[in-house]
Structure formats: C-alpha cells, structure tokens
Amino acid sequence: MNAPVATVVGQLARDLVLCVDAVPEAGTAADASARFEQLGGKGANQAVGLAQLGVRARLVAVAGDDDAGDVLEAQADSF
C-alpha cells in the first residue's frame, strides 16, 4: 500500500535555538551554552510532522536566494 501524500502550503523559516543551563528568572539573563539554527516555520513544521507519521509530505514555500535559503531547502529535503 502506498503512503498518503499531502501538500502543505506555508512558511519556511530559520529557527534560532539557544541552550541554557536553567530558565532565567523574570528580568534576568542567562548565558547560552550552545546556539543552533534549524528548519522552522509553521508550514515546514507541519510537513515534518506529517513525514514522521509516514505521510509523503510536499512543502510549497518561499526560500531566499542566499546561503540561508539554501540551507533551509537542504534541511527540508532531508525529510
């Protein structure tokens, strides 16, 4: 049996993730121990979730014509 196919039309974005040892109290700051940029955006998140459920997901989105856009496209293609 073939897996279902879904097309998601939505946003492709770059999420910034900062890792801290503990959540800082209100009005204070914390040093980040690591910084990651990864695939994000509501459309991309939905397409990844569908792929993880076994659905052949297709994403229709706009990516920049620059290095950041190339990285996002490559990350999206890996799912």
C-alpha positions as CSV (number, residue, x, y, z in Angstrom):
1,M,0.0,0.0,0.0
2,N,1.3,3.5,-0.9
3,A,1.7,6.1,1.7
4,P,-0.7,9.0,1.5
5,V,0.6,12.3,0.0
6,A,-0.1,15.7,1.5
7,T,0.9,19.1,0.2
8,V,1.5,21.8,2.8
9,V,1.5,25.5,1.7
10,G,3.1,27.6,4.3
11,Q,6.1,29.3,5.8
12,L,9.7,28.1,5.7
13,A,11.8,29.8,8.3
14,R,15.0,29.6,10.2
15,D,14.5,28.9,13.9
16,L,17.2,30.0,16.4
17,V,17.6,27.7,19.4
18,L,19.6,28.8,22.4
19,C,20.5,26.3,25.1
20,V,20.8,27.5,28.7
21,D,21.5,25.6,32.0
22,A,18.3,26.9,33.6
23,V,15.5,29.2,32.7
24,P,16.4,32.7,34.0
25,E,14.1,34.5,36.4
26,A,12.0,37.3,35.1
27,G,14.1,40.4,34.5
28,T,17.4,38.5,34.5
29,A,19.6,36.9,31.8
30,A,21.4,33.6,31.3
31,D,24.4,32.7,29.2
32,A,23.8,30.4,26.3
33,S,25.9,27.3,26.2
34,A,25.0,26.4,22.6
35,R,23.3,28.0,19.6
36,F,21.6,26.2,16.7
37,E,19.9,27.3,13.6
38,Q,17.4,24.8,12.2
39,L,14.4,24.3,9.9
40,G,11.3,26.0,11.2
41,G,8.1,27.9,10.2
42,K,4.6,26.7,10.5
43,G,4.4,25.1,7.1
44,A,7.8,23.3,7.5
45,N,6.9,22.1,11.0
46,Q,3.6,20.6,9.6
47,A,5.4,18.9,6.7
48,V,8.0,17.4,9.0
49,G,5.3,16.1,11.4
50,L,3.4,14.5,8.5
51,A,6.6,12.9,7.3
52,Q,7.3,11.5,10.7
53,L,3.8,9.9,10.6
54,G,4.6,8.2,7.3
55,V,2.9,10.6,5.0
56,R,4.8,11.7,1.9
57,A,4.8,15.4,2.5
58,R,5.3,18.1,0.0
59,L,6.0,21.7,1.0
60,V,5.2,24.8,-1.1
61,A,7.1,27.7,0.4
62,V,9.3,30.6,-0.4
63,A,13.0,30.5,0.4
64,G,15.6,33.2,0.0
65,D,18.1,33.1,-2.8
66,D,21.1,33.1,-0.4
67,D,23.1,30.7,1.8
68,A,20.4,30.7,4.5
69,G,17.7,29.8,1.9
70,D,20.0,27.0,0.5
71,V,20.5,25.5,4.0
72,L,16.7,25.6,4.7
73,E,15.9,23.9,1.4
74,A,18.5,21.2,2.1
75,Q,17.1,20.6,5.6
76,A,13.6,20.4,4.2
77,D,14.7,18.0,1.5
78,S,16.0,15.6,4.2
79,F,12.5,14.8,5.5
